């Protein structure tokens, strides 16, 4: 366990670096606009107000995030499973909240507009890559990175909080967060609300923030207060 704990930060940083390289390659490819054109045309985006993308994935995604956060708070107050200490569970919640502040805060500083704001999709803006930080595209801006994707990727903090004591459960949590985040990203792409890179950058920012916070001194202590026994079939990692 000690060797695993020692290697984990190095792997976390390495993964962030590899992901950053992948993002740079995506940016150089210019595929953002090509991806938006798969769903949008002169009259806009047909999926913009559909029940699946707007009601279920967008509005429903927000409610899901609040429900998971509430469950994490309940678990921190009265642990539902053996695992991290209560302090560590609250620490995970703080990391989640930090992610929800970071990305929306960055959105307020950027000038990049959403795909549905582009002239070729019925809007008024010209396409300007979002990494042209100070360039104006003639639209409302404040679309990069994806705030909705944070409703999933902010919960990467749960993976870092549980992986020391319940690595199997932590890995399952990580996979679930990534799958839900990808679904949210697809829905926003289909609606014309974001490019793929907006979602990918949100994921990278949340991961990187978790890595940085995880390198700081963490709360220590024994396991959480005893909880009801968990059947082996359900509790096994």
C-alpha positions as CSV (number, residue, x, y, z in Angstrom):
1,X,0.0,0.0,0.0
2,X,2.8,2.4,0.8
3,X,4.6,1.8,-2.5
4,X,1.2,2.3,-4.3
5,X,0.6,5.5,-2.4
6,X,4.1,6.7,-3.3
7,X,3.7,6.0,-7.0
8,X,0.2,7.4,-7.3
9,X,1.1,11.1,-7.4
10,X,3.7,10.5,-10.1
11,X,1.2,8.6,-12.2
12,X,-1.4,11.3,-11.7
13,X,1.0,14.0,-12.9
14,X,2.1,11.8,-15.8
15,X,-1.5,11.2,-16.9
16,X,-2.2,15.0,-16.7
17,X,0.9,15.6,-19.0
18,X,-0.2,12.9,-21.5
19,X,-3.7,14.3,-21.6
20,X,-2.4,17.8,-22.1
21,X,-0.4,16.6,-25.1
22,X,-3.5,14.9,-26.5
23,X,-5.4,18.2,-26.0
24,X,-2.7,20.1,-27.9
25,X,-2.9,17.6,-30.8
26,X,-6.7,18.0,-30.8
27,X,-6.4,21.8,-30.9
28,X,-4.0,21.6,-33.8
29,X,-6.3,19.3,-35.7
30,X,-9.1,21.8,-36.0
31,X,-11.7,19.1,-35.5
32,X,-13.9,21.1,-33.2
33,X,-15.7,22.9,-36.0
34,X,-15.9,19.7,-38.0
35,X,-17.6,17.9,-35.0
36,X,-20.1,20.8,-34.6
37,X,-21.0,20.5,-38.3
38,X,-22.1,16.9,-37.7
39,X,-25.1,18.2,-35.8
40,X,-25.5,21.8,-37.0
41,X,-26.5,23.6,-40.2
42,X,-27.8,26.9,-41.6
43,X,-30.9,26.6,-39.4
44,X,-29.0,25.8,-36.2
45,X,-28.9,22.6,-34.2
46,X,-31.9,20.2,-34.5
47,X,-31.0,18.6,-31.1
48,X,-30.8,21.9,-29.3
49,X,-34.2,21.6,-27.5
50,X,-34.7,17.9,-27.8
51,X,-35.9,16.0,-24.7
52,X,-32.9,13.7,-24.7
53,X,-30.2,16.4,-24.8
54,X,-31.9,19.4,-23.2
55,X,-34.2,17.9,-20.6
56,X,-32.5,14.6,-19.7
57,X,-28.8,15.2,-20.2
58,X,-28.7,18.9,-19.5
59,X,-31.3,19.7,-16.9
60,X,-31.3,16.1,-15.6
61,X,-27.5,16.1,-15.3
62,X,-27.7,19.1,-13.0
63,X,-30.1,17.3,-10.7
64,X,-28.0,14.2,-10.8
65,X,-24.9,16.2,-9.7
66,X,-26.8,17.7,-6.8
67,X,-28.1,14.3,-5.8
68,X,-24.6,12.8,-5.8
69,X,-23.2,15.7,-3.8
70,X,-26.0,15.3,-1.3
71,X,-25.3,11.6,-1.0
72,X,-21.6,12.4,-0.4
73,X,-22.6,14.8,2.4
74,X,-24.8,12.2,4.0
75,X,-22.0,9.7,3.7
76,X,-19.6,12.1,5.4
77,X,-22.0,12.7,8.2
78,X,-23.0,9.1,8.7
79,X,-20.7,6.8,6.7
80,X,-22.6,4.3,4.5
81,X,-19.5,2.1,3.7
82,X,-16.2,1.3,5.3
83,X,-13.5,3.4,3.8
84,X,-11.9,6.9,4.4
85,X,-12.3,8.8,7.6
86,X,-15.0,11.4,7.9
87,X,-12.5,14.1,7.5
88,X,-11.3,12.6,4.2
89,X,-14.8,12.3,3.0
90,X,-15.4,16.0,3.7
91,X,-12.1,16.7,2.0
92,X,-13.4,15.0,-1.2
93,X,-16.5,17.2,-1.1
94,X,-14.3,20.3,-0.8
95,X,-12.4,19.2,-3.9
96,X,-15.7,18.7,-5.8
97,X,-16.8,22.2,-4.9
98,X,-13.4,23.6,-5.9
99,X,-13.8,22.2,-9.3
100,X,-17.3,23.7,-9.6
101,X,-15.7,27.1,-8.9
102,X,-12.6,26.8,-11.1
103,X,-14.2,26.1,-14.5
104,X,-17.2,28.4,-14.4
105,X,-14.8,31.1,-13.1
106,X,-12.6,30.6,-16.2
107,X,-15.7,30.8,-18.5
108,X,-16.3,34.3,-17.3
109,X,-12.8,35.4,-18.5
110,X,-12.9,33.9,-22.0
111,X,-14.2,35.4,-25.2
112,X,-15.0,32.2,-27.1
113,X,-18.6,31.8,-28.1
114,X,-20.6,28.6,-28.4
115,X,-21.2,26.8,-31.7
116,X,-24.8,27.9,-31.9
117,X,-23.6,31.5,-31.9
118,X,-21.6,31.1,-35.1
119,X,-22.9,32.7,-38.3
120,X,-22.8,29.4,-40.2
121,X,-25.3,28.0,-37.7
122,X,-27.6,30.9,-37.7
123,X,-25.8,33.1,-35.1
124,X,-23.6,36.2,-35.4
125,X,-20.1,35.1,-34.4
126,X,-17.2,34.1,-36.5
127,X,-15.2,31.0,-35.6
128,X,-12.1,31.9,-33.6
129,X,-10.2,29.1,-31.8
130,X,-10.6,29.5,-28.0
131,X,-6.9,29.4,-27.4
132,X,-6.7,32.8,-29.1
133,X,-7.4,34.1,-25.6
134,X,-7.8,37.8,-26.4
135,X,-9.4,37.6,-29.8
136,X,-13.1,38.6,-30.1
137,X,-15.4,36.6,-32.4
138,X,-18.3,39.0,-32.5
139,X,-20.5,36.8,-30.3
140,X,-21.4,36.8,-26.6
141,X,-18.4,34.7,-25.5
142,X,-18.0,33.0,-22.1
143,X,-18.6,29.5,-23.5
144,X,-15.2,27.9,-22.9
145,X,-14.6,25.6,-21.1
146,X,-17.7,23.5,-20.6
147,X,-19.5,24.3,-17.3
148,X,-22.0,21.5,-17.7
149,X,-19.3,18.9,-18.0
150,X,-18.2,19.9,-14.5
151,X,-21.4,18.4,-13.3
152,X,-19.6,15.1,-13.9
153,X,-15.9,15.7,-13.9
154,X,-15.9,17.6,-10.6
155,X,-16.6,14.3,-8.9
156,X,-13.2,13.0,-9.9
157,X,-12.4,14.2,-6.4
158,X,-14.3,11.2,-5.1
159,X,-11.8,8.9,-6.8
160,X,-8.9,10.5,-5.0
161,X,-10.7,10.3,-1.7
162,X,-11.5,6.6,-1.9
163,X,-8.6,5.0,-3.7
164,X,-6.3,4.5,-0.7
165,X,-8.9,2.6,1.3
166,X,-11.2,1.1,-1.4
167,X,-9.2,1.0,-4.7
168,X,-11.7,-1.1,-6.5
169,X,-14.6,1.1,-5.6
170,X,-12.5,4.2,-6.5
171,X,-11.8,2.8,-10.0
172,X,-15.5,2.1,-10.5
173,X,-16.2,5.7,-9.4
174,X,-13.6,6.9,-11.9
175,X,-15.1,5.0,-14.8
176,X,-18.6,6.2,-13.9
177,X,-17.5,9.8,-13.8
178,X,-15.7,9.6,-17.2
179,X,-18.7,7.8,-18.8
180,X,-21.2,10.3,-17.5
181,X,-18.9,13.2,-18.4
182,X,-18.6,11.9,-22.0
183,X,-22.4,11.6,-22.3
184,X,-22.8,15.2,-21.0
185,X,-20.2,16.3,-23.5
186,X,-21.9,14.6,-26.4
187,X,-25.3,16.1,-25.4
188,X,-23.8,19.6,-25.4
189,X,-22.1,19.0,-28.7
190,X,-25.4,17.8,-30.3
191,X,-27.2,20.9,-28.9
192,X,-24.6,23.2,-30.2
193,X,-23.7,24.4,-26.7
194,X,-20.0,23.3,-26.8
195,X,-17.3,21.9,-28.9
196,X,-15.6,18.6,-27.9
197,X,-12.5,20.5,-26.7
198,X,-14.6,22.4,-24.2
199,X,-15.6,19.2,-22.5
200,X,-12.0,17.7,-22.7
201,X,-10.5,20.9,-21.2
202,X,-13.0,20.8,-18.4
203,X,-12.1,17.2,-17.6
204,X,-8.4,18.1,-17.7
205,X,-8.8,21.1,-15.5
206,X,-10.8,19.1,-12.9
207,X,-8.2,16.2,-13.0
208,X,-5.3,18.6,-12.7
209,X,-6.9,20.5,-9.8
210,X,-7.5,17.2,-8.0
211,X,-3.9,16.2,-8.6
212,X,-2.6,19.5,-7.2
213,X,-4.9,19.3,-4.1
214,X,-4.0,15.7,-3.6
215,X,-0.3,16.7,-3.4
216,X,-1.1,19.0,-0.4
217,X,-1.1,17.7,3.1
218,X,-4.2,15.6,3.5
219,X,-6.3,14.9,6.6
220,X,-5.3,11.8,8.4
221,X,-6.9,9.5,10.9
222,X,-8.4,6.0,11.2
223,X,-11.2,4.7,9.2
224,X,-14.7,6.1,9.6
225,X,-17.0,5.1,12.4
226,X,-18.2,1.5,12.2
227,X,-21.0,1.0,9.7
228,X,-23.4,-1.9,9.1
229,X,-21.6,-4.9,7.7
230,X,-21.6,-5.0,3.9
231,X,-22.2,-8.4,2.2
232,X,-19.1,-9.7,0.5
233,X,-20.7,-9.8,-2.9
234,X,-21.5,-6.1,-2.6
235,X,-18.5,-4.8,-0.7
236,X,-15.7,-6.6,-2.4
237,X,-13.3,-4.5,-4.3
